[in-house]
Amino acid sequence: MKIQFLESFDSTLSDVGAKIAPWLAPLPTAYLIGRATFDHLDWPGWVATVAAITVEALGLATTTTALELREWNAHKRKVDPEAPANLALGLVGLY
């Protein structure tokens, strides 16, 4: 009984972590961007916050788009045009 509970708890904890971690991962980078924008460029705090959120949102959007284009290419019909997934993946690399 204890072993089953621990295995179930471990599985649940892993699932929750796998769902939360991708959303927490951009926070340190956003903080660093906001801090650097505020400290080094002397921009107002609200502008630094907007800059940090914008950069991270663009990274998230670029990554999502690249994955969607890759998925499209994997499942498209032969008559459908190919999506520029390599370009999008390159942009993710630049991000």
PyRosetta script that sets phi, psi and omega in degrees:
from pyrosetta import init, pose_from_sequence

init()
pose = pose_from_sequence("MKIQFLESFDSTLSDVGAKIAPWLAPLPTAYLIGRATFDHLDWPGWVATVAAITVEALGLATTTTALELREWNAHKRKVDPEAPANLALGLVGLY")
pose.set_psi(1, -46.4)
pose.set_omega(1, -179.6)
pose.set_phi(2, -63.9)
pose.set_psi(2, -39.9)
pose.set_omega(2, -178.7)
pose.set_phi(3, -63.6)
pose.set_psi(3, -44.6)
pose.set_omega(3, 179.2)
pose.set_phi(4, -61.7)
pose.set_psi(4, -42.7)
pose.set_omega(4, 179.4)
pose.set_phi(5, -61.6)
pose.set_psi(5, -45.6)
pose.set_omega(5, -179.2)
pose.set_phi(6, -65.0)
pose.set_psi(6, -39.7)
pose.set_omega(6, 177.8)
pose.set_phi(7, -65.8)
pose.set_psi(7, -41.6)
pose.set_omega(7, 177.9)
pose.set_phi(8, -65.0)
pose.set_psi(8, -43.1)
pose.set_omega(8, 178.9)
pose.set_phi(9, -63.0)
pose.set_psi(9, -43.7)
pose.set_omega(9, 179.3)
pose.set_phi(10, -62.0)
pose.set_psi(10, -43.6)
pose.set_omega(10, 179.4)
pose.set_phi(11, -64.3)
pose.set_psi(11, -43.7)
pose.set_omega(11, 179.0)
pose.set_phi(12, -64.2)
pose.set_psi(12, -44.3)
pose.set_omega(12, 179.3)
pose.set_phi(13, -62.0)
pose.set_psi(13, -41.2)
pose.set_omega(13, 177.9)
pose.set_phi(14, -64.5)
pose.set_psi(14, -41.9)
pose.set_omega(14, 178.9)
pose.set_phi(15, -63.0)
pose.set_psi(15, -44.6)
pose.set_omega(15, 179.1)
pose.set_phi(16, -63.5)
pose.set_psi(16, -44.4)
pose.set_omega(16, 178.6)
pose.set_phi(17, -61.4)
pose.set_psi(17, -40.3)
pose.set_omega(17, 179.8)
pose.set_phi(18, -67.2)
pose.set_psi(18, -27.7)
pose.set_omega(18, 178.7)
pose.set_phi(19, -84.9)
pose.set_psi(19, -31.4)
pose.set_omega(19, -176.9)
pose.set_phi(20, -86.7)
pose.set_psi(20, -37.8)
pose.set_omega(20, -173.8)
pose.set_phi(21, -55.6)
pose.set_psi(21, -43.3)
pose.set_omega(21, 179.6)
pose.set_phi(22, -62.6)
pose.set_psi(22, -27.3)
pose.set_omega(22, 178.9)
pose.set_phi(23, -82.7)
pose.set_psi(23, -24.5)
pose.set_omega(23, 177.8)
pose.set_phi(24, -86.5)
pose.set_psi(24, -23.4)
pose.set_omega(24, -175.6)
pose.set_phi(25, -56.9)
pose.set_psi(25, -38.8)
pose.set_omega(25, -179.0)
pose.set_phi(26, -74.4)
pose.set_psi(26, -12.8)
pose.set_omega(26, -175.0)
pose.set_phi(27, -60.7)
pose.set_psi(27, -45.9)
pose.set_omega(27, 178.9)
pose.set_phi(28, -61.8)
pose.set_psi(28, -40.6)
pose.set_omega(28, 179.1)
pose.set_phi(29, -65.9)
pose.set_psi(29, -42.1)
pose.set_omega(29, 178.3)
pose.set_phi(30, -62.3)
pose.set_psi(30, -40.2)
pose.set_omega(30, 177.9)
pose.set_phi(31, -61.9)
pose.set_psi(31, -46.4)
pose.set_omega(31, -179.5)
pose.set_phi(32, -62.8)
pose.set_psi(32, -40.5)
pose.set_omega(32, 178.0)
pose.set_phi(33, -64.7)
pose.set_psi(33, -46.7)
pose.set_omega(33, 179.7)
pose.set_phi(34, -61.7)
pose.set_psi(34, -44.1)
pose.set_omega(34, -180.0)
pose.set_phi(35, -63.7)
pose.set_psi(35, -46.7)
pose.set_omega(35, -178.9)
pose.set_phi(36, -64.3)
pose.set_psi(36, -40.0)
pose.set_omega(36, 178.8)
pose.set_phi(37, -64.4)
pose.set_psi(37, -39.9)
pose.set_omega(37, -179.9)
pose.set_phi(38, -72.0)
pose.set_psi(38, -47.8)
pose.set_omega(38, -174.2)
pose.set_phi(39, -76.1)
pose.set_psi(39, -47.4)
pose.set_omega(39, -171.4)
pose.set_phi(40, -90.5)
pose.set_psi(40, -33.1)
pose.set_omega(40, 179.9)
pose.set_phi(41, -95.7)
pose.set_psi(41, -7.2)
pose.set_omega(41, -179.3)
pose.set_phi(42, 56.4)
pose.set_psi(42, 35.7)
pose.set_omega(42, 175.1)
pose.set_phi(43, -81.2)
pose.set_psi(43, 154.2)
pose.set_omega(43, 176.5)
pose.set_phi(44, -60.9)
pose.set_psi(44, 155.8)
pose.set_omega(44, -177.5)
pose.set_phi(45, -57.4)
pose.set_psi(45, -40.7)
pose.set_omega(45, -178.0)
pose.set_phi(46, -68.5)
pose.set_psi(46, -33.6)
pose.set_omega(46, 178.3)
pose.set_phi(47, -70.9)
pose.set_psi(47, -40.2)
pose.set_omega(47, 177.4)
pose.set_phi(48, -62.1)
pose.set_psi(48, -39.3)
pose.set_omega(48, 178.0)
pose.set_phi(49, -64.9)
pose.set_psi(49, -45.1)
pose.set_omega(49, 178.4)
pose.set_phi(50, -62.2)
pose.set_psi(50, -41.6)
pose.set_omega(50, 178.9)
pose.set_phi(51, -61.7)
pose.set_psi(51, -44.3)
pose.set_omega(51, -179.7)
pose.set_phi(52, -63.5)
pose.set_psi(52, -45.6)
pose.set_omega(52, 179.7)
pose.set_phi(53, -64.4)
pose.set_psi(53, -40.8)
pose.set_omega(53, -178.9)
pose.set_phi(54, -63.6)
pose.set_psi(54, -46.4)
pose.set_omega(54, -179.8)
pose.set_phi(55, -61.5)
pose.set_psi(55, -43.4)
pose.set_omega(55, -179.6)
pose.set_phi(56, -70.2)
pose.set_psi(56, -36.7)
pose.set_omega(56, 177.5)
pose.set_phi(57, -65.1)
pose.set_psi(57, -39.4)
pose.set_omega(57, 176.8)
pose.set_phi(58, -63.9)
pose.set_psi(58, -40.2)
pose.set_omega(58, 177.2)
pose.set_phi(59, -63.3)
pose.set_psi(59, -42.7)
pose.set_omega(59, 178.3)
pose.set_phi(60, -64.5)
pose.set_psi(60, -44.4)
pose.set_omega(60, 179.8)
pose.set_phi(61, -64.3)
pose.set_psi(61, -40.4)
pose.set_omega(61, 179.4)
pose.set_phi(62, -64.2)
pose.set_psi(62, -44.1)
pose.set_omega(62, 179.8)
pose.set_phi(63, -65.0)
pose.set_psi(63, -44.4)
pose.set_omega(63, 179.1)
pose.set_phi(64, -61.9)
pose.set_psi(64, -44.1)
pose.set_omega(64, 179.3)
pose.set_phi(65, -63.0)
pose.set_psi(65, -42.8)
pose.set_omega(65, 179.3)
pose.set_phi(66, -60.9)
pose.set_psi(66, -42.2)
pose.set_omega(66, 179.4)
pose.set_phi(67, -67.2)
pose.set_psi(67, -38.5)
pose.set_omega(67, 178.0)
pose.set_phi(68, -65.9)
pose.set_psi(68, -40.9)
pose.set_omega(68, 178.7)
pose.set_phi(69, -65.9)
pose.set_psi(69, -39.8)
pose.set_omega(69, 177.5)
pose.set_phi(70, -63.4)
pose.set_psi(70, -41.3)
pose.set_omega(70, 178.0)
pose.set_phi(71, -64.1)
pose.set_psi(71, -41.4)
pose.set_omega(71, 178.0)
pose.set_phi(72, -58.3)
pose.set_psi(72, -49.0)
pose.set_omega(72, -178.2)
pose.set_phi(73, -63.4)
pose.set_psi(73, -32.5)
pose.set_omega(73, -179.1)
pose.set_phi(74, -72.4)
pose.set_psi(74, -27.3)
pose.set_omega(74, -173.5)
pose.set_phi(75, -120.6)
pose.set_psi(75, 8.7)
pose.set_omega(75, -177.1)
pose.set_phi(76, -74.1)
pose.set_psi(76, 159.3)
pose.set_omega(76, 173.7)
pose.set_phi(77, -77.9)
pose.set_psi(77, 160.9)
pose.set_omega(77, -178.3)
pose.set_phi(78, -63.3)
pose.set_psi(78, -29.0)
pose.set_omega(78, -178.3)
pose.set_phi(79, -82.6)
pose.set_psi(79, -15.3)
pose.set_omega(79, 179.6)
pose.set_phi(80, -76.7)
pose.set_psi(80, 146.0)
pose.set_omega(80, 178.1)
pose.set_phi(81, -70.3)
pose.set_psi(81, 153.1)
pose.set_omega(81, 178.9)
pose.set_phi(82, -81.8)
pose.set_psi(82, 138.4)
pose.set_omega(82, 178.2)
pose.set_phi(83, -81.1)
pose.set_psi(83, 150.1)
pose.set_omega(83, -179.1)
pose.set_phi(84, -78.8)
pose.set_psi(84, 62.8)
pose.set_omega(84, -176.5)
pose.set_phi(85, -65.5)
pose.set_psi(85, -36.0)
pose.set_omega(85, -179.2)
pose.set_phi(86, -64.9)
pose.set_psi(86, -38.0)
pose.set_omega(86, 176.2)
pose.set_phi(87, -62.3)
pose.set_psi(87, -46.1)
pose.set_omega(87, -180.0)
pose.set_phi(88, -63.9)
pose.set_psi(88, -40.3)
pose.set_omega(88, 178.1)
pose.set_phi(89, -66.4)
pose.set_psi(89, -34.9)
pose.set_omega(89, 174.9)
pose.set_phi(90, -63.7)
pose.set_psi(90, -39.1)
pose.set_omega(90, 177.7)
pose.set_phi(91, -66.7)
pose.set_psi(91, -35.1)
pose.set_omega(91, 175.0)
pose.set_phi(92, -62.5)
pose.set_psi(92, -41.2)
pose.set_omega(92, 177.6)
pose.set_phi(93, -62.8)
pose.set_psi(93, -38.4)
pose.set_omega(93, 177.3)
pose.set_phi(94, -67.5)
pose.set_psi(94, -34.7)
pose.set_omega(94, 179.2)
pose.set_phi(95, -61.8)
pose.dump_pdb("model.pdb")
